[in-house]
């Protein structure tokens, strides 16, 4: 019961007691008053009759005889009034006159008559008239008296009821007004729990609540200041570890993290081009123009490099690899898109040289590498060696070169364009675009997909409520084969069926949760689906059919989604529905740290490869120079502060991608809230199997 209802019922209860006591006192008082009035009226009537007889006898002679007609004239009005039941005159034992009410109607309920009815006796008055003992007996109409009492009590009860209703209404609005600051207090507390520290609680009118509001606002301001300071430290460490200090672009470590994350993600497939651009002649330009002017020229070119790729698509990732090399990742299968951007960069570079009349010794040389995360086996070191080899060849030839490495590692642009429009291959099987369209369309219509569930090992019990029990993966059965998400999802993206498949997976997952209401499930939703303006409305309508399952559903949101302008609003809408949000594939994007306080996420998922790369840099830095040692320290400092901030914000840390024993050892060093990976458990067929697997404790021992 809420405080408002508790206080309302409490006040109404005491008000009812007071009203009931007042009603009882009123009934007793009315009963006594009516009874006394009846007795007095009967006594006065009897005296009036006997005195009338005495006066008449005194005026007559001694042989006066009581005339019944005269008595009837006196008693008829009294009997007709209904207040008297009977009137009788006796002379000794002889009845001289008697008259009764001809018809008595009892209009009072029996229970009222028994409980509150008036029990009165006849009034007798004796008097000697002409040496005769005359007695007058008057009996009041008890039913009439009880009816008057019943009507009085009934009217009083109606007014009591009206008073109770009026009191309830007045009490409702007064209590609502007095306790309305508690609603603001609840909103303020929820805002603090969602790390919305800019929310200010209005100051209420009551003194006690004023003190609470001031204390809450003070606490909110202090928490805001504390988290801002912690975010500034993390942002500074992130910038030192993952950003180039001159251009502000991501550095080599950031780019390597992106490539390794794509290589080690088995449930999502990426393919596109990695572009390496080398600025040749920096040493000569430094000698001619000076380091400061050259640095300014490089900063201007870095902005050109960033804008050229980012304006083409938000999914692009650019970085400054070292003093003279720039890298870009561009997700596309169309070589013409790459070629147009390269020509645009070349034109802007030449215009920059002409406008600033600087960089006479500078030239740019580029090399491409077609990267496919599904069929790719080369390490980043091998990719970089091939890229730099092509660039070195271009430098020697002093010309812009799309090196032969592109043709040797994939297919020629002409061959690729032809095969792209004819066949789409998944694994060892190739179907035409039309065939794949029919296969996938039928799968949606027939709901011909299979859900697999990979358990998530909860390692700490203090924040387990934010951890789903398993993550849902999609499998597509066709022609005797079971295609994984990494195999089939690129085809789904290419055919524009991403939104349809995401909706189908959510519907099937909710139906599965409906059969297993004690389970908690997380779903990985594509960025394009989250960016769809109809998605949140559709999901809200769907969840109305499963109101009890909202707390059991979590959605994994990729960190790259935060680059979308409407990302925060979309996440807030999902959180408002009651859905837990998990930030997936965290690799220290700048937007993550900038918006961390505003992000309504319940958990942060970090891939083990990101931690392995930081650990490797830290180990290798023992033999490096001081600058590289400092950079490695900043990496560790950033990760440590990020995990600490998550714990301060009650955000769970999930380390995924654990596939070896070494990965498990490294993950346990960071003391995460939970862990996930094929080394711990492969995807299972049902939620029940996941629940059985979770019964094995993973808090104090490594999974094996």
C-alpha positions as CSV (number, residue, x, y, z in Angstrom):
1,X,0.0,0.0,0.0
2,X,1.3,3.4,-0.9
3,X,1.9,6.1,1.7
4,X,-0.9,8.2,0.1
5,X,-3.5,5.4,0.5
6,X,-2.2,4.4,3.9
7,X,-2.6,8.0,5.3
8,X,-6.0,8.4,3.5
9,X,-7.4,5.2,4.9
10,X,-6.0,6.0,8.4
11,X,-7.6,9.5,8.4
12,X,-10.9,8.1,7.0
13,X,-10.8,5.4,9.7
14,X,-10.5,7.9,12.5
15,X,-13.0,10.1,10.9
16,X,-15.4,7.2,10.7
17,X,-14.9,6.4,14.3
18,X,-15.7,10.0,15.2
19,X,-18.7,10.1,12.9
20,X,-19.9,6.7,14.3
21,X,-19.5,8.0,17.9
22,X,-21.4,11.2,17.1
23,X,-24.1,9.2,15.4
24,X,-24.5,6.9,18.4
25,X,-24.7,9.9,20.7
26,X,-27.2,11.5,18.4
27,X,-29.4,8.4,18.3
28,X,-29.4,8.1,22.1
29,X,-30.1,11.7,22.5
30,X,-33.0,11.6,19.9
31,X,-34.4,8.5,21.5
32,X,-34.4,10.0,25.0
33,X,-35.8,13.3,23.8
34,X,-38.6,11.7,21.8
35,X,-39.5,9.4,24.6
36,X,-39.6,12.2,27.1
37,X,-41.7,14.4,24.8
38,X,-44.1,11.5,24.3
39,X,-44.5,10.9,28.0
40,X,-44.9,14.6,28.8
41,X,-47.5,14.9,26.0
42,X,-49.4,11.8,27.2
43,X,-49.4,13.2,30.8
44,X,-50.5,16.6,29.7
45,X,-53.3,15.1,27.6
46,X,-54.5,13.0,30.5
47,X,-54.5,16.0,32.8
48,X,-56.3,18.1,30.3
49,X,-59.1,15.5,29.9
50,X,-59.5,14.9,33.6
51,X,-59.4,18.6,34.4
52,X,-62.0,19.2,31.7
53,X,-64.3,16.6,33.3
54,X,-63.8,18.2,36.8
55,X,-64.6,21.7,35.5
56,X,-67.8,20.4,33.8
57,X,-68.8,18.6,37.0
58,X,-68.2,21.7,39.1
59,X,-70.4,23.8,36.8
60,X,-73.2,21.2,37.0
61,X,-75.1,19.8,39.9
62,X,-74.1,16.9,42.0
63,X,-75.9,14.5,39.8
64,X,-73.6,15.3,36.9
65,X,-73.1,12.4,34.5
66,X,-70.1,12.1,32.1
67,X,-71.4,12.4,28.6
68,X,-69.6,10.1,26.1
69,X,-70.5,12.4,23.2
70,X,-68.7,15.2,25.0
71,X,-65.6,13.0,25.5
72,X,-65.7,11.9,21.9
73,X,-65.6,15.5,20.8
74,X,-62.5,16.0,22.9
75,X,-60.6,12.8,21.9
76,X,-61.5,12.6,18.2
77,X,-58.9,15.2,17.1
78,X,-56.3,13.5,19.3
79,X,-56.9,10.0,17.9
80,X,-57.1,11.4,14.3
81,X,-53.6,13.0,14.7
82,X,-52.2,9.4,14.9
83,X,-50.0,10.2,17.9
84,X,-52.3,8.4,20.4
85,X,-53.0,4.8,20.3
86,X,-55.9,4.8,22.9
87,X,-57.7,7.0,25.4
88,X,-59.9,5.5,28.1
89,X,-62.0,7.0,31.1
90,X,-62.7,4.7,34.1
91,X,-65.0,5.2,37.1
92,X,-63.6,2.7,39.6
93,X,-63.5,-0.5,37.6
94,X,-66.2,0.5,35.2
95,X,-65.2,1.8,31.7
96,X,-67.1,5.0,31.1
97,X,-65.4,5.8,27.7
98,X,-62.8,4.2,25.5
99,X,-61.5,5.0,22.0
100,X,-58.6,3.4,20.0
101,X,-56.8,4.2,16.8
102,X,-58.6,2.1,14.2
103,X,-55.5,1.2,12.1
104,X,-51.9,1.0,13.1
105,X,-49.2,0.7,10.4
106,X,-45.7,-0.4,11.4
107,X,-43.4,1.3,8.8
108,X,-40.2,0.7,10.7
109,X,-37.8,-2.2,10.1
110,X,-38.0,-4.9,12.7
111,X,-34.2,-4.7,13.5
112,X,-34.6,-0.9,14.1
113,X,-37.5,-1.4,16.4
114,X,-35.7,-4.1,18.4
115,X,-32.5,-2.2,18.6
116,X,-33.6,1.5,18.9
117,X,-37.4,1.4,19.3
118,X,-39.0,3.3,22.2
119,X,-40.9,1.2,24.8
120,X,-43.4,3.4,26.6
121,X,-46.2,2.6,29.0
122,X,-49.7,4.2,29.3
123,X,-50.2,7.3,31.5
124,X,-52.7,7.0,34.3
125,X,-54.2,10.0,36.2
126,X,-56.8,9.7,38.9
127,X,-59.0,12.4,40.4
128,X,-62.1,12.5,42.7
129,X,-65.0,14.1,40.8
130,X,-68.4,14.3,42.8
131,X,-67.2,11.7,45.2
132,X,-66.4,9.4,42.3
133,X,-62.8,8.1,41.5
134,X,-62.3,9.0,37.9
135,X,-59.2,7.6,36.0
136,X,-58.0,8.8,32.6
137,X,-55.6,6.4,30.7
138,X,-53.7,7.8,27.7
139,X,-51.4,5.5,25.6
140,X,-49.2,7.0,22.9
141,X,-48.8,5.4,19.4
142,X,-45.5,3.6,19.8
143,X,-45.2,2.8,16.1
144,X,-45.7,6.5,15.2
145,X,-43.0,7.4,17.7
146,X,-40.6,4.8,16.4
147,X,-41.3,6.0,12.8
148,X,-40.4,9.5,13.8
149,X,-37.2,8.3,15.4
150,X,-36.4,6.2,12.4
151,X,-36.9,9.1,10.0
152,X,-34.7,11.3,12.2
153,X,-31.9,8.7,12.3
154,X,-32.3,8.1,8.6
155,X,-31.9,11.8,7.8
156,X,-28.9,12.0,10.1
157,X,-27.3,8.9,8.5
158,X,-27.7,10.5,5.1
159,X,-26.0,13.7,6.3
160,X,-23.3,11.6,7.9
161,X,-22.8,9.8,4.6
162,X,-22.7,13.1,2.7
163,X,-20.2,14.4,5.3
164,X,-18.0,11.3,4.8
165,X,-18.0,11.7,1.1
166,X,-17.2,15.4,1.3
167,X,-14.5,14.6,3.9
168,X,-13.1,11.9,1.6
169,X,-13.0,14.2,-1.4
170,X,-11.4,17.1,0.6
171,X,-9.0,14.6,2.3
172,X,-8.1,13.1,-1.1
173,X,-7.2,16.5,-2.7
174,X,-5.5,17.9,0.4
175,X,-3.4,14.7,0.9
176,X,-2.6,14.6,-2.8
177,X,-1.4,18.2,-2.6
178,X,0.6,17.7,0.6
179,X,2.2,14.5,-0.7
180,X,2.7,15.6,-4.3
181,X,6.4,16.5,-3.5
182,X,6.9,12.8,-2.9
183,X,6.2,12.2,-6.5
184,X,8.8,14.7,-7.4
185,X,11.1,13.0,-5.0
186,X,10.5,9.7,-6.7
187,X,11.2,11.2,-10.1
188,X,14.3,12.8,-8.8
189,X,15.5,9.5,-7.3
190,X,14.9,7.8,-10.6
191,X,16.7,10.5,-12.5
192,X,19.7,10.1,-10.2
193,X,19.6,6.3,-10.7
194,X,19.6,7.0,-14.5
195,X,22.5,9.4,-14.0
196,X,20.4,12.4,-15.0
197,X,22.0,14.8,-12.5
198,X,20.6,17.9,-14.1
199,X,17.2,17.2,-12.7
200,X,16.3,19.7,-9.9
201,X,13.6,18.8,-7.4
202,X,11.1,21.7,-6.7
203,X,11.0,23.0,-3.2
204,X,7.7,21.9,-1.5
205,X,5.7,24.0,1.0
206,X,5.9,21.8,4.0
207,X,9.0,22.3,6.2
208,X,9.9,18.6,6.5
209,X,9.7,17.9,2.8
210,X,11.7,21.1,2.1
211,X,14.6,19.7,4.1
212,X,14.4,16.5,2.1
213,X,14.3,18.3,-1.2
214,X,17.3,20.5,-0.3
215,X,19.2,17.4,0.8
216,X,18.3,15.5,-2.5
217,X,19.3,18.5,-4.7
218,X,22.6,18.9,-2.7
219,X,23.3,15.2,-3.2
220,X,22.5,15.4,-6.9
221,X,24.8,18.3,-7.4
222,X,27.6,16.6,-5.5
223,X,27.1,13.4,-7.5
224,X,27.1,15.4,-10.7
225,X,30.3,17.0,-9.8
226,X,31.9,13.7,-8.7
227,X,30.9,11.9,-11.9
228,X,32.0,14.9,-14.1
229,X,35.4,14.8,-12.4
230,X,35.6,11.0,-12.9
231,X,34.5,11.4,-16.5
232,X,37.1,14.1,-17.1
233,X,39.8,11.7,-15.8
234,X,38.6,8.9,-18.0
235,X,38.2,11.1,-21.0
236,X,41.7,12.5,-20.5
237,X,43.1,8.9,-20.2
238,X,41.2,7.8,-23.2
239,X,42.5,10.7,-25.2
240,X,46.1,10.0,-24.2
241,X,45.7,6.3,-24.9
242,X,43.5,6.2,-28.0
243,X,43.8,9.6,-29.7
244,X,46.5,11.3,-31.7
245,X,47.5,14.4,-29.7
246,X,48.1,16.6,-32.8
247,X,45.0,15.9,-35.0
248,X,42.6,14.5,-32.4
249,X,41.9,11.5,-34.6
250,X,41.9,8.0,-33.2
251,X,45.4,6.5,-33.1
252,X,46.9,3.2,-34.2
253,X,45.7,1.3,-31.1
254,X,42.1,2.4,-31.7
255,X,42.2,1.3,-35.4
256,X,43.7,-2.0,-34.4
257,X,40.9,-2.5,-31.9
258,X,38.3,-1.9,-34.5
259,X,39.9,-4.4,-36.9
260,X,40.4,-7.1,-34.2
261,X,36.8,-6.7,-33.0
262,X,35.5,-7.3,-36.5
263,X,37.8,-10.3,-36.9
264,X,36.7,-11.9,-33.7
265,X,33.0,-11.3,-34.0
266,X,31.4,-14.5,-35.1
267,X,27.8,-13.4,-35.0
268,X,28.2,-10.4,-37.3
269,X,29.9,-10.0,-40.6
270,X,31.7,-7.0,-42.0
271,X,33.4,-6.5,-45.3
272,X,34.8,-3.4,-46.9
273,X,38.0,-1.6,-47.6
274,X,40.9,-0.6,-45.4
275,X,42.7,2.5,-47.0
276,X,46.2,3.6,-46.1
277,X,47.3,7.1,-47.0
278,X,50.9,8.1,-46.6
279,X,52.1,11.7,-46.6
280,X,55.5,11.7,-48.3
281,X,58.1,14.4,-47.8
282,X,57.3,15.5,-44.2
283,X,61.0,15.6,-43.3
284,X,61.9,18.0,-46.2
285,X,58.9,20.1,-45.5
286,X,59.9,20.4,-41.8
287,X,63.3,21.7,-42.9
288,X,61.9,24.2,-45.3
289,X,58.8,25.6,-43.4
290,X,59.4,24.6,-39.8
291,X,57.7,22.0,-37.6
292,X,54.8,24.3,-36.5
293,X,53.7,25.1,-40.1
294,X,54.0,21.5,-41.1
295,X,51.9,20.4,-38.2
296,X,49.2,22.9,-39.1
297,X,49.2,21.6,-42.6
298,X,48.8,18.0,-41.3
299,X,46.0,19.0,-39.0
300,X,44.1,20.6,-42.0
301,X,44.7,17.5,-44.0
302,X,43.5,15.2,-41.2
303,X,40.2,17.1,-41.1
304,X,39.9,16.6,-44.9
305,X,40.6,12.9,-44.4
306,X,38.0,12.6,-41.7
307,X,35.3,14.6,-43.5
308,X,35.7,12.8,-46.8
309,X,35.0,9.3,-45.3
310,X,32.6,10.3,-42.5
311,X,30.3,12.3,-44.8
312,X,30.0,9.3,-47.1
313,X,28.8,7.0,-44.3
314,X,28.7,7.3,-40.5
315,X,30.0,3.7,-40.1
316,X,33.4,4.8,-41.5
317,X,36.3,4.8,-39.0
318,X,39.4,7.0,-39.6
319,X,42.7,7.2,-37.7
320,X,46.2,8.6,-37.8
321,X,48.4,5.6,-37.6
322,X,51.7,7.5,-37.2
323,X,53.3,10.8,-38.1
324,X,52.9,10.3,-41.8
325,X,50.2,7.6,-42.2
326,X,46.5,7.8,-42.1
327,X,44.0,4.9,-42.1
328,X,40.3,4.5,-42.9
329,X,37.8,1.7,-42.7
330,X,35.0,2.0,-45.3
331,X,32.2,-0.6,-45.2
332,X,31.2,-1.1,-48.8
333,X,31.4,-3.6,-51.6
334,X,31.4,-1.1,-54.4
335,X,34.9,-0.1,-55.6
336,X,33.5,3.0,-57.3
337,X,32.5,4.5,-54.0
338,X,36.1,4.1,-52.8
339,X,37.5,5.5,-56.0
340,X,35.3,8.6,-55.9
341,X,36.3,9.4,-52.3
342,X,40.0,9.0,-53.1
343,X,39.7,11.4,-56.1
344,X,38.0,13.8,-53.8
345,X,40.8,13.6,-51.2
346,X,43.4,14.1,-53.9
347,X,41.6,17.2,-55.2
348,X,41.2,18.7,-51.8
349,X,44.9,18.0,-51.0
350,X,46.0,19.8,-54.1
351,X,43.7,22.7,-53.4
352,X,45.1,23.0,-49.9
353,X,48.6,23.1,-51.2
354,X,47.7,25.8,-53.7
355,X,45.7,27.9,-51.2
356,X,48.2,27.8,-48.4
357,X,51.2,27.9,-50.7
358,X,52.7,25.2,-48.4
359,X,53.6,21.6,-48.6
360,X,55.6,21.8,-51.8
361,X,57.5,18.7,-50.8
362,X,54.4,16.8,-49.6
363,X,52.6,14.1,-51.7
364,X,50.0,11.5,-50.8
365,X,50.0,7.9,-51.8
366,X,47.3,5.4,-51.0
367,X,46.7,1.7,-51.0
368,X,43.6,-0.4,-50.5
369,X,42.9,-3.8,-48.9
370,X,39.6,-5.6,-49.3
371,X,38.7,-6.9,-45.8
372,X,36.2,-9.7,-45.2
373,X,35.7,-10.6,-41.5
374,X,34.0,-13.9,-42.3
375,X,36.6,-15.4,-44.7
376,X,39.6,-13.4,-43.4
377,X,42.6,-15.2,-41.9
378,X,45.3,-12.6,-42.1
379,X,46.4,-10.8,-38.9
380,X,46.5,-7.0,-38.6
381,X,50.3,-7.1,-38.9
382,X,50.0,-9.0,-42.2
383,X,47.4,-6.5,-43.5
384,X,49.5,-3.5,-42.6
385,X,52.6,-5.0,-44.2
386,X,50.8,-5.5,-47.4
387,X,49.3,-2.0,-47.3
388,X,52.6,-0.3,-46.5
389,X,54.4,-2.4,-49.2
390,X,52.0,-1.1,-51.8
391,X,52.5,2.5,-50.6
392,X,56.3,2.1,-50.6
393,X,56.0,0.9,-54.2
394,X,53.9,4.0,-55.0
395,X,56.4,6.3,-53.3
396,X,59.2,4.8,-55.4
397,X,57.1,5.3,-58.5
398,X,55.9,8.7,-57.2
399,X,52.4,8.1,-58.3
400,X,49.0,7.4,-56.8
401,X,48.7,3.6,-56.6
402,X,45.9,1.1,-56.0
403,X,48.4,-1.6,-55.4
404,X,48.3,-5.2,-56.8
405,X,47.8,-6.4,-53.2
406,X,44.0,-5.7,-53.6
407,X,43.8,-8.1,-56.6
408,X,45.9,-10.7,-54.9
409,X,43.8,-10.8,-51.7
410,X,40.3,-10.6,-53.1
411,X,39.3,-10.3,-56.7
412,X,39.7,-7.5,-59.3
413,X,37.1,-4.7,-59.3
414,X,35.7,-5.9,-62.5
415,X,35.4,-9.5,-61.4
416,X,33.9,-8.4,-58.1
417,X,31.3,-6.2,-59.7
418,X,30.2,-9.1,-61.9
419,X,30.0,-11.7,-59.2
420,X,28.3,-9.3,-56.8
421,X,25.3,-8.9,-59.1
422,X,25.1,-12.6,-60.0
423,X,25.9,-14.7,-57.0
424,X,25.9,-14.3,-53.2
425,X,27.9,-16.9,-51.4
426,X,27.6,-18.1,-47.8
427,X,30.2,-20.5,-46.8
428,X,30.7,-23.0,-49.6
429,X,27.1,-22.5,-51.0
430,X,26.3,-19.8,-53.6
431,X,22.8,-18.7,-54.6
432,X,21.7,-15.9,-56.8
433,X,20.2,-12.8,-55.3
434,X,16.8,-13.8,-56.4
435,X,17.2,-17.3,-54.8
436,X,18.4,-15.8,-51.5
437,X,15.5,-13.3,-51.6
438,X,13.0,-16.2,-51.9
439,X,14.7,-18.2,-49.2
440,X,14.7,-15.4,-46.7
441,X,11.2,-14.2,-47.6
442,X,9.9,-17.7,-47.0
443,X,11.8,-17.9,-43.7
444,X,10.1,-14.7,-42.5
445,X,6.6,-15.9,-43.7
446,X,7.0,-19.3,-42.2
447,X,9.0,-18.2,-39.1
448,X,11.6,-20.8,-40.3
449,X,14.4,-19.7,-38.0
450,X,15.9,-21.4,-34.9
451,X,16.9,-19.6,-31.7
452,X,20.0,-20.7,-29.9
453,X,20.9,-19.5,-26.4
454,X,24.4,-18.9,-25.1
455,X,24.5,-18.7,-21.2
456,X,26.1,-15.8,-19.5
457,X,28.1,-16.8,-16.4
458,X,27.4,-14.4,-13.5
459,X,30.6,-14.0,-11.5
460,X,29.4,-11.6,-8.9
461,X,26.2,-11.6,-6.9
462,X,26.0,-7.9,-6.0
463,X,24.8,-6.8,-9.4
464,X,23.3,-9.9,-10.9
465,X,19.8,-8.4,-11.4
466,X,21.1,-6.5,-14.5
467,X,22.6,-9.6,-16.1
468,X,20.5,-11.6,-18.6
469,X,20.7,-15.4,-18.2
470,X,21.6,-15.9,-21.9
471,X,22.0,-14.2,-25.2
472,X,19.8,-15.2,-28.2
473,X,21.4,-16.1,-31.5
474,X,19.7,-16.8,-34.8
475,X,20.2,-19.9,-37.0
476,X,18.6,-20.4,-40.4
477,X,17.9,-24.0,-41.5
478,X,17.9,-24.6,-45.3
479,X,18.7,-27.5,-47.6
480,X,20.1,-29.6,-44.8
481,X,22.4,-26.9,-43.5
482,X,22.2,-24.6,-40.4
483,X,23.5,-21.1,-41.2
484,X,24.8,-19.0,-38.4
485,X,24.1,-15.3,-38.0
486,X,27.7,-14.4,-39.2
487,X,27.0,-16.4,-42.4
488,X,23.5,-15.3,-43.2
489,X,23.3,-11.7,-41.9
490,X,25.4,-10.1,-44.7
491,X,22.9,-11.5,-47.2
492,X,20.0,-10.1,-45.1
493,X,21.6,-6.7,-44.9
494,X,22.3,-6.7,-48.7
495,X,18.7,-7.6,-49.5
496,X,17.3,-5.0,-47.1
497,X,15.6,-7.5,-44.8
498,X,17.3,-6.5,-41.6
499,X,14.3,-4.8,-40.0
500,X,12.0,-7.7,-40.8
501,X,14.3,-10.3,-39.4
502,X,15.0,-8.3,-36.2
503,X,11.2,-8.0,-35.6
504,X,10.8,-11.7,-36.2
505,X,13.6,-12.6,-33.8
506,X,12.0,-10.3,-31.1
507,X,8.6,-11.9,-31.6
508,X,10.0,-15.4,-31.3
509,X,12.1,-14.5,-28.3
510,X,9.1,-13.1,-26.5
511,X,7.1,-16.2,-27.3
512,X,10.0,-18.3,-25.9
513,X,10.1,-16.2,-22.8
514,X,6.4,-16.6,-22.4
515,X,7.0,-20.3,-22.1
516,X,9.9,-19.7,-19.7
517,X,8.9,-16.7,-17.6
518,X,11.7,-17.2,-15.1
519,X,14.4,-16.7,-17.8
520,X,16.1,-13.5,-18.8
521,X,17.2,-13.0,-22.4
522,X,19.2,-10.5,-24.3
523,X,18.8,-9.7,-28.0
524,X,21.3,-8.1,-30.4
525,X,19.5,-5.5,-32.5
526,X,21.0,-4.0,-35.6
527,X,21.8,-0.3,-35.8
528,X,19.6,0.2,-38.8
529,X,16.6,-1.3,-36.9
530,X,17.2,1.0,-33.9
531,X,17.4,4.0,-36.3
532,X,14.1,3.1,-37.8
533,X,11.5,5.6,-36.7
534,X,8.7,3.0,-36.4
535,X,10.7,0.5,-34.3
536,X,10.0,1.9,-30.8
537,X,6.3,2.3,-31.5
538,X,6.1,-1.2,-32.8
539,X,8.0,-2.7,-29.9
540,X,5.8,-0.8,-27.4
541,X,2.6,-2.2,-28.9
542,X,4.1,-5.7,-29.0
543,X,5.1,-5.5,-25.3
544,X,1.6,-4.7,-24.3
545,X,0.8,-8.4,-25.1
546,X,3.6,-9.5,-22.7
547,X,3.5,-7.0,-19.8
548,X,5.0,-9.5,-17.4
549,X,8.0,-10.2,-19.6
550,X,9.4,-6.6,-20.0
551,X,11.8,-7.1,-17.1
552,X,13.1,-10.3,-18.6
553,X,14.1,-8.7,-21.9
554,X,17.4,-7.0,-22.6
555,X,18.6,-5.4,-25.8
556,X,22.3,-5.3,-26.8
557,X,23.1,-1.9,-28.5
558,X,26.3,-1.6,-30.4
559,X,28.6,1.2,-29.3
560,X,28.7,2.4,-32.9
561,X,25.0,3.2,-32.7
562,X,25.9,6.1,-30.3
563,X,27.2,8.0,-33.3
564,X,23.6,8.4,-34.5
565,X,22.1,11.9,-33.7
566,X,19.0,10.3,-32.2
567,X,20.7,7.5,-30.3
568,X,20.2,8.9,-26.8
569,X,16.5,9.6,-27.4
570,X,16.0,6.1,-28.8
571,X,17.7,4.5,-25.8
572,X,15.7,6.6,-23.3
573,X,12.5,5.5,-25.0
574,X,13.5,1.8,-24.8
575,X,14.5,2.3,-21.1
576,X,11.1,4.0,-20.4
577,X,9.4,0.9,-21.6
578,X,11.2,-1.0,-18.9
579,X,13.8,-2.8,-21.2
580,X,17.3,-3.3,-19.9
581,X,19.9,-2.0,-22.2
582,X,23.4,-3.4,-22.7
583,X,26.1,-1.4,-24.5
584,X,27.8,-4.0,-26.7
585,X,31.2,-4.1,-28.4
586,X,32.7,-1.3,-26.3
587,X,36.1,-0.2,-27.7
588,X,36.4,3.2,-26.1
589,X,34.7,5.4,-28.6
590,X,34.8,9.1,-27.7
591,X,31.0,9.3,-27.9
592,X,30.6,6.6,-25.3
593,X,32.5,8.6,-22.6
594,X,31.0,11.9,-23.6
595,X,27.5,10.5,-23.2
596,X,28.1,7.9,-20.4
597,X,26.2,9.8,-17.7
598,X,23.2,10.2,-20.1
599,X,23.3,6.6,-21.3
600,X,20.4,4.6,-19.6
601,X,22.4,1.3,-19.8
602,X,22.3,-1.5,-17.3
603,X,25.5,-3.3,-18.4
604,X,28.6,-2.7,-20.5
605,X,29.9,-5.5,-22.6
606,X,33.6,-5.5,-23.4
607,X,35.2,-7.9,-25.8
608,X,38.2,-9.9,-24.5
609,X,40.2,-8.8,-27.6
610,X,40.1,-5.2,-26.4
611,X,41.6,-6.3,-23.1
612,X,44.1,-8.6,-24.7
613,X,45.4,-5.8,-26.9
614,X,45.8,-3.5,-24.0
615,X,47.5,-6.2,-22.0
616,X,49.8,-7.0,-24.9
617,X,50.8,-3.3,-25.3
618,X,51.4,-3.1,-21.6
619,X,53.7,-6.2,-21.7
620,X,55.5,-5.0,-24.8
621,X,56.0,-1.6,-23.3
622,X,58.6,-2.9,-20.9
623,X,61.2,-2.8,-23.7
624,X,59.9,0.4,-25.4
625,X,60.8,4.0,-24.9
626,X,59.3,6.3,-22.3
627,X,56.5,7.7,-24.6
628,X,55.2,4.2,-25.5
629,X,55.4,3.1,-21.8
630,X,53.3,6.2,-20.9
631,X,50.7,5.3,-23.6
632,X,50.4,1.8,-22.3
633,X,50.0,3.1,-18.8
634,X,47.2,5.4,-20.1
635,X,45.5,2.4,-21.7
636,X,45.4,0.5,-18.4
637,X,44.4,3.6,-16.6
638,X,41.5,4.2,-18.9
639,X,40.2,0.6,-18.6
640,X,40.6,0.7,-14.8
641,X,38.7,4.0,-14.5
642,X,36.0,2.8,-16.9
643,X,35.4,-0.3,-14.9
644,X,35.4,1.7,-11.7
645,X,32.9,4.2,-13.1
646,X,30.6,1.4,-14.2
647,X,30.6,0.0,-10.7
648,X,29.9,3.4,-9.2
649,X,27.0,3.8,-11.6
650,X,25.7,0.3,-10.8
651,X,26.4,-0.7,-14.4
652,X,27.4,-4.3,-14.8
653,X,30.6,-5.3,-16.7
654,X,30.3,-8.3,-19.0
655,X,33.4,-9.6,-20.8
656,X,32.5,-11.6,-23.9
657,X,34.4,-13.4,-26.6
658,X,36.2,-15.7,-24.1
659,X,37.3,-18.7,-26.3
660,X,40.5,-19.9,-24.7
661,X,41.9,-20.6,-21.3
662,X,44.2,-17.6,-21.6
663,X,41.1,-15.4,-22.3
664,X,39.5,-16.8,-19.2
665,X,42.5,-16.0,-17.1
666,X,42.7,-12.5,-18.4
667,X,39.0,-11.9,-17.9
668,X,39.1,-13.0,-14.3
669,X,41.9,-10.5,-13.6
670,X,39.5,-7.6,-14.2
671,X,36.8,-9.1,-11.8
672,X,33.8,-8.5,-14.2
673,X,30.2,-9.0,-13.2
674,X,29.7,-11.7,-15.8
675,X,31.5,-13.4,-18.6
676,X,30.4,-15.0,-21.9
677,X,32.1,-17.0,-24.7
678,X,32.4,-20.3,-26.5
679,X,35.1,-21.4,-24.0
680,X,32.6,-21.2,-21.2
681,X,29.6,-22.6,-23.1
682,X,28.5,-23.0,-26.7
683,X,25.0,-21.8,-27.6
684,X,22.3,-24.2,-26.3
685,X,19.0,-25.3,-27.7
686,X,16.7,-24.0,-25.0
687,X,16.4,-21.7,-22.0
688,X,16.0,-24.7,-19.8
689,X,19.4,-25.9,-20.7
690,X,20.8,-22.5,-19.9
691,X,19.2,-22.5,-16.5
692,X,20.6,-25.9,-15.8
693,X,24.1,-24.7,-16.8
694,X,23.8,-21.6,-14.6
695,X,23.2,-23.8,-11.6
696,X,27.0,-24.6,-11.6
697,X,28.7,-21.8,-9.6
698,X,31.2,-19.7,-11.5
699,X,32.0,-17.1,-8.8
700,X,35.0,-18.6,-7.2
701,X,36.5,-20.8,-9.9
702,X,37.3,-20.6,-13.6
703,X,34.8,-22.3,-16.0
704,X,36.2,-25.3,-17.7
